[in-house]
Amino acid sequence: EQNFDDYEIVVVNNGDEKVEDIIEKNKKNREVKLINYNEKRSPAVSANIGIKNSHGEWICFLDDDDELLPYYLEELNKNIEPNDNWLLITGILKKGNKEKVFILKELSKNKIVLDPFKLLFKMDYIYKWANIIRREIYENLGYFDENLPVAEDIDFTWRLSLNGYKFKFIEKPLYFYQYSVLRRKMGKNIQAYTIMHKKFKNLLIKDRQIYAKFYYNLGWFYLRLKEDKKAYRYFKKSFFLKPGFKSFIRILETKLELNKKFNFEKFLNKITGRFWLLED
C-alpha cells in the first residue's frame, strides 16, 4: 500500500511457514521474488540472501511482524540526494496497544553526524529496519557477518562508521516496529557480543564511552537471564570505564540481588516510562 511505485519486493523465508498463498493474494500487479530455504541459520544469512537477489540501488528491510507506513518509500525517495549513501529513519515502537516514537534527541532533521556509530550505539538505535543503505556499500564492506547469531546490524553499522560513512536522519516516523525483549534470545546476544569483542577490541579500548556501553549491554543481557553475579561484573566494568547513574544503580541492583527479592527491573522500567521493557 505504498504511495511510491518504483520498488521491488524480495521475500526470504527460512521458516516452516508456507507463504506462497499470502504472496499470491497480495502481489496484485507487482512481481514478488520468493526465496525459500530450510536451514535454520542467523538473520544475517537471510538478509544477505535478500540483498544478493535484489536489483535496486537502495536496500530496505521489513521484518515479518512489522509494518511500513504508506508514505515510507515516497519519503525516502524525496530525501535521497546524489551523494547520500546511508539514511537513518525514525520508527514507532509498538508493544500490545502501546506506541512510542523512537527518536534521537541529539539529531535535528537531516543533520549529518560526524561520529555516527558512537551516537547510535549509545542510544541503542542500531537496527536493520532503521538503516536504508545504498547497495554498493554492502558489496564494498562484505555484507552482514554470518558468524553472528544476532546483532549483525551492530557489527555492520560499526564497519560503516569505521569506513567513514555518514548518515542522513529522517525525523518523520516511517516504520512500525513490534518490540519484544525475549529472555531466550539473551544467550545469543551474549555470544554475538563475545565475537564482536574479539573483532573490535583494539578499537573498543580507544573509546571509554563506547567500551562502557558495550559492557553495560552485556550486563543487561545477563540481568535478563537472572544471572546477577555475571551481570554485576559487567556493570562494574562499565562504571569504572565511565561512571554514570544508570550503571551505578545496576551495580546496586545486582550486588544486592534485588530482583530475587521483588521485581526491581519491572519497577524501574515503570517509573522511567520504559513500557517496552516491561515483562509481558
C-alpha positions as CSV (number, residue, x, y, z in Angstrom):
1,E,0.0,0.0,0.0
2,Q,2.8,2.4,-0.8
3,N,2.3,5.8,-2.4
4,F,5.5,5.3,-4.4
5,D,5.7,2.7,-7.2
6,D,9.4,2.3,-8.2
7,Y,10.5,-0.7,-6.0
8,E,10.9,-4.4,-5.9
9,I,10.0,-7.0,-3.3
10,V,12.2,-9.9,-2.3
11,V,10.8,-12.3,0.3
12,V,13.3,-14.5,2.1
13,N,11.6,-17.3,4.0
14,N,13.7,-19.5,6.2
15,G,10.9,-20.8,8.5
16,D,8.4,-23.6,8.4
17,E,5.5,-21.2,7.5
18,K,4.1,-21.6,4.0
19,V,3.9,-18.1,2.5
20,E,3.1,-18.8,-1.2
21,D,-0.7,-18.2,-0.8
22,I,-0.1,-15.0,1.1
23,I,2.2,-13.7,-1.6
24,E,-0.2,-14.8,-4.4
25,K,-3.1,-12.9,-2.7
26,N,-1.2,-9.7,-2.1
27,K,1.1,-9.3,-5.0
28,K,-1.6,-7.8,-7.3
29,N,0.2,-6.4,-10.3
30,R,3.6,-6.5,-8.8
31,E,6.0,-9.4,-9.1
32,V,7.3,-10.8,-5.8
33,K,10.5,-12.8,-5.7
34,L,10.2,-15.6,-3.2
35,I,13.3,-17.5,-1.9
36,N,12.6,-20.4,0.4
37,Y,15.4,-22.2,2.3
38,N,15.0,-24.6,5.2
39,E,18.3,-24.1,7.0
40,K,17.8,-22.5,10.5
41,R,20.6,-20.0,10.3
42,S,21.2,-16.5,11.6
43,P,19.2,-13.4,10.4
44,A,22.4,-12.2,8.7
45,V,22.1,-15.1,6.3
46,S,18.5,-14.2,5.3
47,A,19.5,-10.5,4.9
48,N,22.5,-11.3,2.7
49,I,20.4,-13.7,0.5
50,G,17.8,-10.9,0.1
51,I,20.4,-8.3,-0.9
52,K,22.2,-10.6,-3.4
53,N,18.9,-11.5,-5.0
54,S,17.7,-7.9,-5.4
55,H,18.5,-5.3,-8.1
56,G,17.6,-2.0,-6.5
57,E,20.0,0.8,-5.9
58,W,18.9,1.1,-2.2
59,I,18.1,-1.7,0.2
60,C,15.4,-1.5,2.9
61,F,14.3,-4.3,5.3
62,L,10.9,-5.3,6.6
63,D,10.6,-7.9,9.3
64,D,7.6,-10.2,9.2
65,D,5.9,-8.8,12.3
66,D,6.5,-5.1,11.4
67,E,4.7,-2.6,9.1
68,L,5.7,0.2,6.7
69,L,3.7,3.4,6.7
70,P,2.1,4.1,3.3
71,Y,4.4,7.0,2.6
72,Y,7.6,5.2,3.6
73,L,9.2,4.8,0.2
74,E,7.8,8.1,-1.1
75,E,9.5,9.9,1.9
76,L,12.8,8.1,1.4
77,N,12.9,8.9,-2.3
78,K,12.1,12.6,-1.5
79,N,15.1,12.8,0.9
80,I,17.7,11.0,-1.2
81,E,20.3,13.2,-2.8
82,P,23.0,12.1,-5.3
83,N,25.9,11.9,-2.7
84,D,23.9,10.1,0.0
85,N,24.9,6.6,1.0
86,W,23.0,6.0,4.2
87,L,19.7,7.1,5.6
88,L,18.5,6.6,9.2
89,I,14.8,6.6,9.8
90,T,12.5,7.2,12.8
91,G,10.4,4.3,13.9
92,I,7.4,3.8,16.2
93,L,7.8,1.2,18.8
94,K,4.7,-1.0,19.3
95,K,4.0,-3.3,22.2
96,G,0.5,-4.5,22.6
97,N,-1.7,-1.4,22.4
98,K,1.1,1.0,23.3
99,E,3.1,3.1,20.9
100,K,6.1,5.3,21.3
101,V,8.0,7.3,18.7
102,F,11.7,6.2,18.8
103,I,13.6,9.4,18.0
104,L,17.1,10.5,18.8
105,K,17.1,13.8,20.7
106,E,20.6,14.5,19.6
107,L,19.6,14.8,16.0
108,S,17.9,17.5,14.1
109,K,16.2,16.9,10.8
110,N,18.6,15.8,8.0
111,K,21.7,16.5,10.2
112,I,24.9,14.8,9.1
113,V,26.5,13.2,12.1
114,L,30.3,13.3,12.4
115,D,30.6,10.2,14.7
116,P,27.6,8.1,13.7
117,F,28.4,4.8,15.4
118,K,29.2,6.3,18.8
119,L,25.9,8.1,18.8
120,L,23.8,5.2,17.6
121,F,25.4,2.7,19.9
122,K,25.0,5.0,22.9
123,M,21.3,5.4,22.1
124,D,20.6,1.7,21.3
125,Y,19.4,2.7,17.9
126,I,21.1,0.2,15.6
127,Y,18.5,-1.8,13.7
128,K,18.4,-3.1,10.1
129,W,14.9,-1.6,9.7
130,A,16.2,1.9,10.6
131,N,19.1,1.8,8.2
132,I,18.5,2.4,4.5
133,I,21.8,1.8,2.7
134,R,23.0,2.0,-0.9
135,R,23.5,-1.4,-2.4
136,E,27.1,-0.9,-3.4
137,I,28.1,-0.3,0.2
138,Y,27.1,-3.9,1.1
139,E,29.2,-5.1,-1.8
140,N,32.2,-3.0,-0.7
141,L,32.1,-3.9,3.0
142,G,31.3,-7.6,2.7
143,Y,27.7,-7.9,3.7
144,F,26.4,-8.9,7.2
145,D,28.7,-11.2,9.3
146,E,27.0,-14.6,9.1
147,N,29.0,-15.9,12.0
148,L,27.0,-13.7,14.4
149,P,23.8,-15.4,15.7
150,V,22.2,-11.9,16.2
151,A,23.5,-8.2,16.4
152,E,24.7,-8.4,12.8
153,D,23.3,-4.9,12.4
154,I,25.5,-3.6,15.2
155,D,28.5,-5.1,13.6
156,F,27.7,-3.7,10.1
157,T,26.9,-0.2,11.5
158,W,30.3,-0.3,13.2
159,R,32.0,-1.1,9.9
160,L,30.0,1.7,8.2
161,S,31.3,4.2,10.7
162,L,34.9,3.0,10.6
163,N,34.9,3.3,6.9
164,G,33.8,7.0,7.1
165,Y,30.2,6.7,6.0
166,K,27.8,9.3,7.4
167,F,24.1,9.0,7.7
168,K,21.3,11.5,7.0
169,F,18.5,11.4,9.6
170,I,14.8,11.5,8.6
171,E,12.7,12.6,11.5
172,K,9.3,11.7,10.2
173,P,8.2,8.3,11.5
174,L,8.1,5.8,8.7
175,Y,8.1,2.3,10.3
176,F,6.1,0.4,13.0
177,Y,8.5,-1.8,14.9
178,Q,6.9,-4.6,17.0
179,Y,9.2,-4.5,20.1
180,S,9.9,-7.6,22.2
181,V,12.5,-8.4,24.8
182,L,12.7,-12.2,24.8
183,R,14.8,-13.8,27.5
184,R,15.5,-16.8,25.3
185,K,17.5,-14.5,22.9
186,M,19.8,-13.1,25.6
187,G,22.2,-16.1,25.2
188,K,22.6,-15.3,21.5
189,N,23.2,-11.7,22.3
190,I,26.0,-12.6,24.7
191,Q,27.5,-15.0,22.1
192,A,27.4,-12.2,19.5
193,Y,29.0,-9.6,21.8
194,T,31.8,-12.1,22.6
195,I,32.5,-12.4,18.9
196,M,32.4,-8.7,18.3
197,H,34.7,-8.1,21.3
198,K,37.4,-10.2,19.7
199,K,36.9,-8.5,16.3
200,F,36.9,-4.9,17.6
201,K,38.8,-5.0,20.9
202,N,41.6,-2.7,19.6
203,L,39.0,-0.1,18.7
204,L,36.9,-0.5,21.8
205,I,39.8,0.3,24.2
206,K,40.3,3.6,22.4
207,D,36.9,5.0,23.4
208,R,35.9,4.6,27.0
209,Q,32.3,5.7,26.4
210,I,31.7,3.0,23.7
211,Y,33.5,0.4,25.8
212,A,31.5,1.3,28.9
213,K,28.2,0.9,26.8
214,F,29.4,-2.4,25.4
215,Y,29.9,-3.8,28.9
216,Y,26.7,-2.3,30.2
217,N,24.8,-4.1,27.4
218,L,26.5,-7.4,28.4
219,G,25.5,-6.8,32.0
220,W,21.9,-6.2,30.9
221,F,21.8,-9.4,28.9
222,Y,22.9,-11.4,32.0
223,L,20.4,-9.5,34.1
224,R,17.6,-10.6,31.8
225,L,18.9,-14.2,32.3
226,K,18.7,-13.6,36.1
227,E,22.4,-14.2,36.4
228,D,23.1,-11.4,38.8
229,K,26.7,-12.2,39.6
230,K,27.8,-12.1,36.0
231,A,25.7,-9.0,35.4
232,Y,27.3,-7.3,38.4
233,R,30.7,-7.9,37.0
234,Y,30.0,-6.2,33.6
235,F,28.1,-3.3,35.2
236,K,31.1,-2.7,37.4
237,K,33.4,-2.7,34.4
238,S,31.1,-0.3,32.7
239,F,31.0,2.1,35.7
240,F,34.8,2.1,36.1
241,L,35.3,2.9,32.4
242,K,32.7,5.8,32.5
243,P,30.9,6.4,35.8
244,G,27.2,7.0,35.4
245,F,24.0,6.9,37.4
246,K,22.5,4.0,35.3
247,S,25.5,1.7,35.8
248,F,25.7,2.6,39.5
249,I,22.0,1.7,40.0
250,R,22.6,-1.6,38.2
251,I,25.6,-2.3,40.4
252,L,23.5,-1.9,43.5
253,E,20.6,-3.9,41.9
254,T,22.8,-6.9,41.0
255,K,25.1,-6.8,44.1
256,L,22.1,-6.8,46.4
257,E,20.2,-9.2,44.1
258,L,17.1,-7.0,44.3
259,N,15.3,-8.9,41.5
260,K,15.3,-12.0,43.7
261,K,13.5,-10.1,46.5
262,F,11.0,-8.3,44.2
263,N,10.7,-7.4,40.6
264,F,13.0,-4.4,40.7
265,E,13.6,-4.4,37.0
266,K,9.9,-4.0,36.3
267,F,9.6,-1.3,38.9
268,L,12.5,0.6,37.5
269,N,11.1,0.5,33.9
270,K,7.7,1.5,35.1
271,I,8.8,4.7,36.9
272,T,11.1,5.7,34.0
273,G,8.3,5.2,31.5
274,R,10.1,2.5,29.5
275,F,6.9,0.4,28.9
276,W,8.5,-1.5,26.1
277,L,10.9,-3.2,28.5
278,L,8.3,-4.4,30.9
279,E,7.6,-8.1,31.1
280,D,4.6,-9.4,29.2
